[in-house]
Amino acid sequence: MSRINIGRAVQNIVGKTEPYSALVELAVNAVESIEEAGHRDGCVTIRVLRSDQISIDQALPDVVGFEVEDNGIGFNREHLQSFDTLYTDLKIQRGGKGFGRFVCLKHFKKFSVHSVYESEHQFFFQKFHMGEDHDIIHNPEHGPSEIKKTGTTVTIRHLRSGSFPDKKLDTIAKVLLQRILPFFLSHQERFPKIILCEDSSVTQGHHQSICLNDFLDNQIGNFLERLEPDNSTFSLTTNTGDQKHYDFSVYIYKLYTPRNWTNRISLVAHKREVLRTQLSDHIPEFQDAFDEDSGQGELRKYIIKAYVCSDYLDENVSVERGGFRFKKHPDIENPIGRLQIEEKVSQIVKSALGSDITTREDQNIKTFQDYVDHQAPWHKRTFANADLSKLPYRPTEEQMEVHLRNVGFQRELDLKTRVKKMMSDVDFNSTDHDLTDIVNDISDSSKEKLAEYVVFRKIILDLFKKNLGLTDNGHYSYERVLHDIIFRRKGDTDSISYEDHNLWLIDERLNFTSYVASDKPLGAGNQLSPDILAFNRAHMFRGDNVKSNPITIFEFKRPQEDAFANPSSREDPVTKIVRYVNDIRAGKFKTPDGRPIEVTNHTPAYGFVVCDITPKVQEWLRYIKDFRDLPDNLGWYRWYDNNSLLIQVIKWEKILQDAEIRNKIYFKKLGLA
C-alpha cells in the first residue's frame, strides 16, 4: 500500500493561500456535489464556529472554524476513493485539482467528514477524519444510515496560526461572495442557496443567518451592482510558433460599503478567484474608493471589482489555486504575462466608470498644472509632452517633481540618442533626419534648465533677504548663516560643486574661478583662513597669462557688528586682507594639490569686506583707514598701489540689491517679479 507524507504535502504548498481559501474550497465542493445530484432545491449551509471564550467587552468571539453542510450526492464509493487519492482527477472536467483538502489542512488542524449517500436504493453513512501523517482517511466509519437523505457535512476547525481575519457574519458573507461570485456568474438561475449562519448562542443579538444569494438581488444592503461596458471582452495571441489565440471575459461590479477594500482586478480560474491585483497599479486614479449619490441626499462609497475569466487562466492555474504558472511578463514557457492581461482589463474598467474616473484624472492633471505654472515653470515643456496616464494620484510636491524629472531625463536620453545617430551617418546630407526638430528640442531642454536655475536664484535671494532682517527672537543672524548661503564654510571647489555655491550673489565672475576656498587655512600647518579666497582662471578675457589672474578675498562680519572698528581689535578685516595678499605674493602658500600659487607683485588682488556700515564703521573707514565712499553710498573703497590691491567695504544690502538688479529681468520673464 502506498504511503503519503501528508505533512510534507501541506508544507510544499507555495501558492498564496489563506484561511478563506479553505472555506472557498469547501463551498465550491458543496455546490458541485449538489449539481452532481441534480437537485433543484440545493442548499449549502455554512456555520461559523466560534471560540468558547467570551471577551469582557462582549465583542464577538474569534472564529475558530466552519461547518459546511450540503444536500448533494454524498461520499459514495467513487468519491471516497477520490478523496483518498492524491491529485485525484475525478472532477478534472470541472477544473478540480484534487488538492483542495490539503489547502484546508494547511490552515486548519482538524478536518472531518460526515456524509450520507445512496447506493442501490439504500442509504449509507461515511464518517472519517483527514489524517496528518501518512493516511489521508483516518478512523473511517461506515454503515447503514438512519437518515434517508443524501448530503455531506465537512468541518474544519482550529486555525494553525493567527486568527481568522474577520468576525462579523455580514463581513464574512461579503468576502466569501466575492471569492465565489464567478460561480454565480456561470449559472445564477439554478444556483443553490448558500446560507451563512452562526452556530453558537454567544452571538445572541447579532444577525443569525445571511443568504448570499440575496446579495445578488440587492435584497441585503444594496451591496452589488453589475456594470455593463460597451466591450467586456478582449483577445491576446501568443508569440510562439503556433500563435494560440485566447479570449478573455471581464465582469465588473460595484461593491458598496467597502470598508478598507481597494479597487481590484481578480483573475479567475475554474470559476474561483485566484489572484487579486490593485487597479491603481495600472491607473493611479483607482487608488481610493469612489463616492456616489445614494438618492437620499447622502454619499455612499463603493469600490470596483473586475473578474477576468479565460481558458488561458484555467490552463495555467497552480495546483493549490494560489497563483498562476505564468509570470508578470511573457517568457518562453508562458507567452502571455500577467501585466498584459491586467493592462487590458484596467482600460475596460476605466471605460465602464466613465465620468467617475475622468473627473479624477482632470483634477489630477490640474494639480500638476498648478504646480508647474506656479512653482516649477521650467517643467512646462516636459509636462506638455508627458504621458499623463502615469501621473501619481493626489501627488505630493516631491512626487510631482520626481515624476517630471524622470520624464525630462528620459527625454534628454532620447535626444542624445537622436543626435548621436544623426552625427554618425556617413552621408549627413542624405539622411532623413529632421535637423530643425532636433535643434528645437535641444533649445527647449536648455530653456528648461535655465528657467529652473533662475527660479533657484529667486529662492536664494529671498532666503538671503530674510536672514538680513531681525530674527524671531529680535536678533540679527550670525555671520555664519549668511556665509553658508553664499558658500559653505570649511569647503572648497574640490569638495563643493558649482551648483552648490552661490558666489554669484557677490560677483558673477566668481562662478568661473578655478579654485575657491571657504574658511580654510592657506596651506599646510597655517592658521590663516580668509572667509573666501578665489583664484580666477577665466581664460575668456585674460588669455593664457596665468600669473595675471586675480586673487579675490572676502571677509564677512555679522549684521550690525562694529567691534572690529575699535582701536584695540584684533579682528580688523582690512588689515587681515592686506596680510593675506602679502603672504600669498611672498610664496608662503600653495594650492591644495601642492603647486605654487602663480603670482607676481603685479597680479591683481581684490578684497571685499561685507558688513553693516554703522556710524562707527563709517568714521573708522574715513579717518583711520583712509577709504573713500562709493557713488551709491552703500560702500567704501581704497586702492593700495604698492600691493596692486583694491579693497571694498560694502553693505550686506548692496550684495542683495546688486544681485536683485542683475537678475530682475530674468525673474520678470518667468513671471516671478
KOLLUMRO-366143 format. One record per residue (C-alpha): y, x, z; residue in one letter. Coordinates in steps of 0.2 Angstrom, whole numbers, plus 5000, padded with zeros to 4 digits. Each point is the difference from the previous one (the first is absolute). Layout:
// KOLLUMRO-366143
YXZA/...
// end
This chain:
// KOLLUMRO-366143
500050005000M/501750074995S/501350045014R/501849984999I/501350105011N/501149855002I/501350095011G/500250134986R/500249864987A/501449935010V/500850175003Q/500050034982N/501149854996I/501650094993V/500949864993G/501549925009K/499249865009T/500649915016E/499449865012P/500649874988Y/498950074987S/498549955010A/500649835002L/500349984982V/498350064996E/499249875011L/501149864993A/499650044982V/498250015004N/500149835008A/500949924985V/498750084988E/498649935011S/500749834998I/500250024981E/498250054999E/499449855009A/501049894988G/500949905015H/501649914995R/500449975018D/499950185005G/500950065015C/500250175008V/500550005019T/500850175007I/500150005018R/501150135009V/499150085014L/501250065014R/500050115015S/499549925017D/501550095008Q/501549895002I/501750105000S/501249975014I/501349934989D/498849874992Q/500150084983A/498649984988L/498450105005P/499650144987D/498849964986V/498450085002V/499049934986G/499649854988F/498649884997E/499849944982V/499049844997E/499649924983D/498949864994N/499350114985G/498350044994I/499550105016G/499050175002F/498549964990N/498750134996R/501050074985E/501650015010H/499150085015L/499250134988Q/501750034992S/500850035017F/498750125005D/500350104984T/501450134999L/501149974984Y/499149844996T/500449934983D/499649825004L/501849944997K/500550144988I/500549864987Q/501249935013R/500750185003G/499050035015G/499850185005K/498649985013G/501150095013F/501149885008G/498949995016R/500350195003F/501949974999V/499849875014C/499050135010L/501450134997K/501249895010H/498949905012F/498650065011K/499049845000K/499449904984F/498849865002S/499349864989V/499349835004H/499549904984S/499049854994V/499349994983Y/498949884991E/498350054991S/498849874993E/500949865008H/499950085017Q/501350085011F/499950175008F/501250115010F/500350184999Q/500850095014K/500450195002F/501250145004H/500650134988M/499450175006G/501050155003E/498650134999D/498750004985H/499549814999D/501349894991I/499149845008I/499850025018H/499049885012N/499649874987P/499549835005E/499349874988H/499249835001G/500149814996P/501749935003S/500449845010E/501749994991I/499749924983K/501550074991K/500350174992T/501450115005G/500350175007T/501150065015T/500550195000V/500850075015T/500950175001I/500850055017R/500650155010H/501250104990L/499650194999R/501750065002S/501749935004G/500449814999S/500049874987F/501750004992P/500549825003D/499749875013K/500849844995K/498849884991L/501349964986D/500450184997T/498150044998I/499949854988A/501450064989K/499450184999V/498249944996L/500749884987L/500950144991Q/498450115000R/498949864992I/501349914990L/499350074984P/498449905004F/501049845001F/500850044984L/498450014991S/499349835005H/501249915011Q/499449824996E/498350025007R/500450135013F/499249985017P/501049965015K/500450155010I/500549965018I/500650125012L/499949955018C/499950065018E/498450025010D/500750015017S/500949895013S/501250145005V/501149964984T/500349825007Q/501849954994G/499950094983H/499449944983H/498149985002Q/499649994981S/500850044983I/499349954983C/500450144988L/499949884985N/501549905007D/501150164997F/499749984981L/500649825000D/501550055011N/499449885014Q/500350145013I/501750075001G/500450024981N/499250175001F/499650034981L/500849974984E/499350054983R/501250084987L/499649974982E/500850144989P/500249994982D/498650134997N/498850045014S/498850114991T/500150174992F/498850124992S/499650195001L/499050104989T/499150165005T/500450164991N/498250064998T/499050004984G/499349825002D/501849935004Q/499449865011K/501249865002H/500249915017Y/501049855004D/500949975017F/500549835008S/501449995013V/500149865012Y/501750005010I/500349915016Y/501549975012K/499450025018L/501249925013Y/500250055018T/499550184995P/500250085017R/500150194996N/499049984984W/500750094985T/500049954981N/498450074994R/498850024985I/498249965004S/498650074988L/498549885001V/498250044996A/498749865000H/501249885006K/500450105016R/501650095004E/499650195000V/501650104999L/501849965005R/501650094993T/501849975004Q/501049934986L/501550105006S/499050164994D/500449944982H/501649895002I/501050055015P/500849825002E/498349945006F/500350105016Q/500549855011D/499449825001A/501049874990F/501149855007D/499849824992E/500949845004D/498749895009S/500949844994G/500549965018Q/501650115001G/499050155006E/499350164993L/498250055001R/499250164995K/498650044989Y/499150154992I/499150024984I/498250034998K/499350044983A/498149994997Y/499350104985V/498349964993C/499150094986S/498250064995D/500750185001Y/500349975019L/498349925002D/499150154991E/500950135011N/500149935017V/499150115014S/498449955008V/500949955016E/501449914991R/501250115009G/500850084984G/499750044982F/499250154991R/501550024989F/501550105006K/501949984999K/500150084983H/498749994986P/498750144999D/498550034989I/498849895010E/501249865003N/501349994985P/501049865008I/500950055016G/500649895014R/501950044996L/499849934983Q/499349845006I/501349985014E/501550044989E/499549864988K/499749885015V/501750045008S/500949954983Q/499149844999I/500549965019V/501850054996K/500049884986S/499349865010A/501350025014L/501549984988G/501750005008S/499250035018D/499750184994I/501450034988T/501349955013T/499450145011R/500050124985E/501849954996D/500550035018Q/499150175001N/500950064984I/501749945007K/499650105016T/499750164989F/501549964989Q/501249995015D/499350165007Y/500350094983V/501749924997D/500750045018H/499150155007Q/499150094986A/500949984984P/499250164993W/498449904998H/500849874988K/499250074985R/498350025009T/500049835007F/500449924983A/498450084992N/498949985015A/498449905000D/500749865012L/498249935002S/499650155012K/501549985011L/499549995019P/500349835008Y/501449985012R/500350194999P/500950115012T/501450124994E/498850145002E/498749914989Q/501249964987M/500650184999E/498250074999V/499549874987H/501550044989L/499950195002R/498149994995N/500549904984V/501450124996G/498950155003F/498749934988Q/501449974987R/500550185001E/498250064998L/499949894984D/501650074994L/499550185002K/498449964991T/500949924985R/501250155000V/498650135001K/499049914986K/501649994989M/500450195002M/498250054997S/499949924982D/499950134987V/501249914988D/501349935011F/500949914986N/498449914994S/499649925017T/500349825003D/500750035017H/501549905004D/501250145006L/501449885004T/498949905012D/499450165009I/501850075001V/500549835007N/498650005013D/500550185006I/501849945001S/499549855011D/498950105011S/501550125003S/501249865003K/498849935013E/499950175009K/501950025000L/500349835007A/498850035014E/500850165004Y/501849925000V/499449865012V/499250145011F/501850085000R/500849845005K/498849985015I/500350185006I/501949984999L/499949845010D/498950095013L/501250145000F/501549885003K/499149915014K/499750175009N/501950054999L/500549855011G/499749975018L/498249965005T/499549855010D/500250105016N/501850044996G/499750184995H/500150104984Y/498450064991S/499550175004Y/500350134986E/498150024998R/499849824994V/501350024986L/499350174996H/498249934998D/500749874988I/500750144989I/498650125002F/498650015013R/500250135013R/498850155001K/499649974982G/500350094983D/499749964982T/498350095001D/499549865012S/501149854995I/500049944982S/501549954990Y/499749815003E/500050035019D/501850075003H/501749924997N/501150154997L/500849904986W/501049925014L/501050175002I/500050074982D/498949944985E/499850184995R/498950035016L/498649904992N/499750144988F/500050155012T/498550124999S/499950015019Y/500749905014V/499650045019A/500549885014S/500250065018D/498950154997K/500250185005P/500650114986L/498550124999G/498650065011A/500550025019G/501849954997N/500749865010Q/501549964989L/499749824992S/501349914991P/499949824998D/499750014982I/499950154989L/499949984981A/499750144986F/500549924984N/499150054984R/500849874988A/499750094984H/500849864990M/501850065004F/499850185007R/498850084988G/498750135005D/501250105011N/499049965016V/501250115011K/501449884996S/499149855006N/501049935015P/499449995018I/500549845009T/499949975019I/500249845010F/500449985018E/499949825008F/500949945016K/499749845009R/501349864996P/501550015012Q/499450175007E/501450135001D/499550125014A/499650134986F/502050014998A/500250075018N/500550185001P/498550055010S/498749914990S/498550094993R/499749864987E/501450044988D/499349944984P/501350104989V/499650165008T/498149974999K/500249974981I/500950164997V/498750095010R/498649934990Y/500850044984V/500450185005N/498250035006D/499349934984I/501150124990R/499550145011A/498149974995G/499449965017K/499049854994F/498749964988K/499349854991T/498549915007P/498950094988D/500650175006G/501250044985R/501750075003P/501449874998I/500950054984E/501950015005V/501550114997T/501750005009N/500649894986H/498649875001T/500949835003P/499749935017A/500549825006Y/500049945018G/500149825006F/500349945017V/499749825002V/500849925015C/501349875006D/501750084999I/500849955017T/501850055004P/499350145010K/498950064985V/501549984988Q/501150115011E/498650135001W/499950004982L/501850024996R/500650125013Y/498450105005I/499050004984K/501450004988D/499349864989F/500949894988R/499749814999D/499249924984L/501049884989P/499049855006D/500350045019N/498249995003L/499750195002G/500750185001W/499650164991Y/500350195000R/499650134987W/499350175007Y/500550124986D/499150155007N/498449905002N/500149904984S/499749855012L/500849834999L/499849895016I/500349825001Q/500149905016V/499749814995I/499849845009K/498449905000W/501049864992E/500450114985K/498150034997I/499749825000L/501649954990Q/499750134987D/498149954998A/500549824999E/501350044986I/498850104990R/498649875001N/501149844999K/499849984981I/498150005002Y/500049885014F/501149884990K/498950014985K/498549955010L/501049865009G/499950095017L/501950025002A/
// end
